[in-house]
Amino acid sequence: MIDDGNVKSEGYGSDGAGREEIHSKAVRAGKRTYFFDVKATRRNDYYLTITESKKRFNRDGKFFYEKHKLFLYKEDFDKFAESLNEIIAYIREANPQPIELE
């Protein structure tokens, strides 16, 4: 269960493809929630899914969640983290404006 961004207990949930979540963290950011989920392949090799979830409303006024998902495998962790940190540092240096909270 997610409780204000805390970790789900081990083995909680499934992604619809039969992959159990090993570990999870939710980050609430304004109107979005980001989920960082550790899952295992059939060979028990861990990988990361990053899901952006936004609450939307259809024409009838009923809400639904729009989701975008990224799969990141162990062999790409270092390159991904290095590039992400590099880009964040660039943005902070090139455009050091204060962060506006939604």
Backbone as CSV, one residue per row, in Angstrom:
resi,resn,N_x,N_y,N_z,CA_x,CA_y,CA_z,C_x,C_y,C_z
1,MET,0.843,-1.171,0.000,0.000,0.000,0.000,0.889,1.236,0.000
2,ILE,0.477,2.294,-0.694,1.232,3.538,-0.691,0.621,4.451,0.349
3,ASP,1.459,5.039,1.159,1.021,5.953,2.186,1.917,7.177,2.123
4,ASP,1.471,8.224,1.434,2.240,9.461,1.277,3.653,9.210,0.796
5,GLY,3.803,8.376,-0.214,5.102,8.166,-0.818,5.941,7.103,-0.158
6,ASN,5.401,6.417,0.811,6.172,5.369,1.462,6.189,4.112,0.609
7,VAL,7.026,3.195,0.980,7.277,1.992,0.203,6.143,0.993,0.367
8,LYS,5.803,0.337,-0.733,4.845,-0.767,-0.667,5.562,-1.966,-0.076
9,SER,4.811,-2.819,0.564,5.438,-4.011,1.116,5.852,-4.947,-0.010
10,GLU,6.841,-5.775,0.248,7.390,-6.681,-0.763,6.310,-7.595,-1.311
11,GLY,6.340,-7.769,-2.638,5.397,-8.674,-3.273,4.029,-8.074,-3.525
12,TYR,3.846,-6.792,-3.285,2.548,-6.153,-3.433,2.294,-5.780,-4.883
13,GLY,1.138,-6.105,-5.384,0.702,-5.627,-6.689,1.281,-6.375,-7.863
14,SER,0.720,-6.079,-9.018,1.170,-6.696,-10.259,0.990,-5.687,-11.371
15,ASP,1.816,-5.771,-12.407,1.732,-4.799,-13.499,0.829,-5.256,-14.635
16,GLY,0.071,-6.304,-14.444,-0.813,-6.797,-15.482,-0.145,-7.827,-16.368
17,ALA,1.178,-7.915,-16.315,1.910,-8.898,-17.111,2.433,-10.004,-16.209
18,GLY,1.909,-10.053,-14.980,2.327,-11.092,-14.056,3.621,-10.784,-13.333
19,ARG,4.095,-9.557,-13.394,5.344,-9.175,-12.734,5.017,-8.543,-11.386
20,GLU,5.393,-9.193,-10.334,5.150,-8.671,-8.998,6.108,-7.530,-8.680
21,GLU,5.614,-6.544,-7.951,6.468,-5.454,-7.500,7.277,-5.932,-6.309
22,ILE,8.578,-5.730,-6.365,9.483,-6.119,-5.297,9.596,-4.993,-4.279
23,HIS,9.638,-3.769,-4.801,9.823,-2.578,-3.964,9.241,-1.396,-4.728
24,SER,8.662,-0.421,-4.031,8.046,0.698,-4.723,8.148,1.972,-3.910
25,LYS,8.215,3.085,-4.622,8.247,4.406,-3.994,7.380,5.328,-4.831
26,ALA,6.500,6.084,-4.184,5.658,7.057,-4.877,6.131,8.455,-4.510
27,VAL,6.186,9.322,-5.516,6.582,10.711,-5.301,5.453,11.587,-5.826
28,ARG,4.812,12.316,-4.927,3.754,13.219,-5.333,4.391,14.558,-5.703
29,ALA,4.055,15.065,-6.888,4.653,16.292,-7.398,3.563,17.121,-8.067
30,GLY,2.927,17.979,-7.297,1.846,18.792,-7.849,0.692,17.920,-8.287
31,LYS,0.308,18.053,-9.558,-0.822,17.287,-10.091,-0.410,15.909,-10.581
32,ARG,0.863,15.593,-10.455,1.382,14.308,-10.938,1.844,13.450,-9.764
33,THR,1.857,12.155,-10.002,2.491,11.223,-9.076,3.431,10.366,-9.901
34,TYR,4.643,10.208,-9.404,5.631,9.351,-10.059,5.796,8.101,-9.210
35,PHE,5.777,6.947,-9.849,5.972,5.677,-9.170,7.275,5.061,-9.655
36,PHE,8.136,4.711,-8.725,9.385,4.015,-9.014,9.212,2.595,-8.485
37,ASP,9.093,1.630,-9.384,8.804,0.249,-9.003,9.922,-0.685,-9.435
38,VAL,10.413,-1.471,-8.486,11.388,-2.516,-8.796,10.600,-3.789,-9.058
39,LYS,10.879,-4.406,-10.211,10.205,-5.648,-10.586,11.259,-6.657,-10.998
40,ALA,10.842,-7.894,-11.198,11.779,-8.955,-11.573,11.343,-9.597,-12.883
41,THR,12.329,-9.938,-13.712,12.058,-10.673,-14.945,11.785,-12.131,-14.592
42,ARG,11.471,-12.929,-15.590,11.259,-14.364,-15.361,12.514,-15.029,-14.823
43,ARG,13.660,-14.464,-15.159,14.941,-15.004,-14.672,15.359,-14.382,-13.343
44,ASN,14.437,-13.666,-12.710,14.652,-13.026,-11.418,15.724,-11.932,-11.477
45,ASP,15.827,-11.265,-12.610,16.725,-10.132,-12.773,15.894,-8.872,-12.539
46,TYR,16.345,-7.981,-11.667,15.564,-6.797,-11.330,15.674,-5.715,-12.398
47,TYR,14.581,-4.973,-12.564,14.556,-3.802,-13.433,13.652,-2.758,-12.792
48,LEU,13.679,-1.550,-13.324,12.937,-0.427,-12.769,11.885,0.037,-13.763
49,THR,10.684,0.303,-13.266,9.700,1.001,-14.081,9.444,2.346,-13.416
50,ILE,9.386,3.380,-14.226,9.055,4.724,-13.751,7.746,5.091,-14.434
51,THR,6.731,5.362,-13.625,5.414,5.680,-14.164,5.004,7.075,-13.728
52,GLU,4.597,7.895,-14.693,4.015,9.203,-14.401,2.509,9.026,-14.497
53,SER,1.792,9.442,-13.460,0.346,9.307,-13.433,-0.278,10.681,-13.198
54,LYS,-1.240,11.043,-14.066,-1.939,12.321,-13.936,-3.436,12.063,-13.935
55,LYS,-4.127,12.706,-13.015,-5.579,12.585,-12.960,-6.176,13.489,-14.042
56,ARG,-7.038,12.920,-14.862,-7.699,13.646,-15.950,-9.205,13.425,-15.850
57,PHE,-9.948,14.245,-16.572,-11.405,14.113,-16.594,-11.878,13.959,-18.031
58,ASN,-12.836,13.052,-18.239,-13.384,12.873,-19.584,-14.526,13.865,-19.804
59,ARG,-15.172,13.782,-20.946,-16.247,14.727,-21.292,-17.444,14.640,-20.356
60,ASP,-17.629,13.473,-19.736,-18.746,13.283,-18.799,-18.401,13.747,-17.394
61,GLY,-17.187,14.236,-17.198,-16.772,14.698,-15.882,-16.225,13.602,-14.989
62,LYS,-16.134,12.386,-15.508,-15.577,11.282,-14.721,-14.059,11.301,-14.844
63,PHE,-13.395,10.989,-13.737,-11.936,11.039,-13.779,-11.338,9.698,-14.177
64,PHE,-10.133,9.793,-14.712,-9.332,8.616,-15.043,-7.876,9.026,-14.877
65,TYR,-6.998,8.054,-14.844,-5.575,8.342,-14.702,-4.864,8.094,-16.029
66,GLU,-4.199,9.131,-16.514,-3.367,9.008,-17.706,-1.979,8.599,-17.229
67,LYS,-1.444,7.533,-17.805,-0.154,7.015,-17.334,0.841,6.908,-18.471
68,HIS,2.080,7.224,-18.148,3.201,7.054,-19.072,4.257,6.250,-18.332
69,LYS,4.785,5.232,-18.977,5.689,4.307,-18.291,7.000,4.165,-19.045
70,LEU,8.076,4.083,-18.274,9.420,3.884,-18.801,10.007,2.654,-18.126
71,PHE,10.609,1.759,-18.906,11.258,0.566,-18.376,12.759,0.782,-18.440
72,LEU,13.446,0.540,-17.340,14.890,0.738,-17.286,15.537,-0.532,-16.730
73,TYR,16.444,-1.093,-17.519,17.088,-2.356,-17.157,18.480,-2.110,-16.587
74,LYS,18.958,-3.072,-15.779,20.212,-2.912,-15.031,21.385,-2.458,-15.887
75,GLU,21.489,-2.987,-17.097,22.639,-2.639,-17.933,22.637,-1.160,-18.342
76,ASP,21.507,-0.483,-18.150,21.407,0.932,-18.517,21.397,1.878,-17.316
77,PHE,21.383,1.353,-16.088,21.283,2.197,-14.893,22.353,3.281,-14.844
78,ASP,23.617,2.910,-15.002,24.708,3.877,-14.861,24.624,4.983,-15.907
79,LYS,24.405,4.618,-17.170,24.303,5.621,-18.234,23.102,6.537,-18.010
80,PHE,21.986,5.960,-17.589,20.775,6.738,-17.347,20.997,7.722,-16.200
81,ALA,21.515,7.234,-15.064,21.742,8.085,-13.895,22.743,9.195,-14.208
82,GLU,23.810,8.856,-14.917,24.822,9.848,-15.280,24.216,10.948,-16.162
83,SER,23.458,10.562,-17.156,22.838,11.541,-18.055,21.787,12.374,-17.338
84,LEU,20.990,11.753,-16.490,19.976,12.485,-15.734,20.627,13.525,-14.831
85,ASN,21.664,13.128,-14.087,22.366,14.071,-13.213,23.007,15.200,-14.008
86,GLU,23.578,14.877,-15.163,24.205,15.888,-16.021,23.172,16.909,-16.509
87,ILE,22.032,16.439,-16.943,20.984,17.328,-17.445,20.405,18.192,-16.330
88,ILE,20.186,17.619,-15.154,19.668,18.394,-14.022,20.665,19.478,-13.627
89,ALA,21.951,19.145,-13.571,22.986,20.137,-13.248,22.994,21.255,-14.287
90,TYR,22.875,20.896,-15.567,22.839,21.903,-16.627,21.658,22.860,-16.432
91,ILE,20.482,22.318,-16.186,19.287,23.153,-16.003,19.467,24.085,-14.813
92,ARG,19.990,23.575,-13.709,20.189,24.407,-12.512,21.184,25.531,-12.761
93,GLU,22.214,25.276,-13.551,23.211,26.300,-13.858,22.711,27.278,-14.919
94,ALA,22.093,26.779,-15.967,21.686,27.610,-17.095,20.430,28.428,-16.820
95,ASN,19.590,27.952,-15.926,18.316,28.608,-15.670,17.978,28.512,-14.185
96,PRO,18.745,29.221,-13.335,18.595,29.063,-11.875,17.415,29.828,-11.282
97,GLN,16.255,29.688,-11.884,15.066,30.352,-11.371,14.494,29.548,-10.212
98,PRO,13.840,30.245,-9.292,13.224,29.503,-8.174,12.145,28.552,-8.674
99,ILE,11.982,27.475,-7.966,10.971,26.471,-8.302,9.611,26.969,-7.846
100,GLU,8.632,26.920,-8.753,7.270,27.312,-8.411,6.478,26.070,-8.048
101,LEU,5.875,26.089,-6.874,5.058,24.958,-6.440,3.658,25.101,-7.002
102,GLU,3.097,23.981,-7.436,1.730,23.993,-7.993,0.714,23.980,-6.889
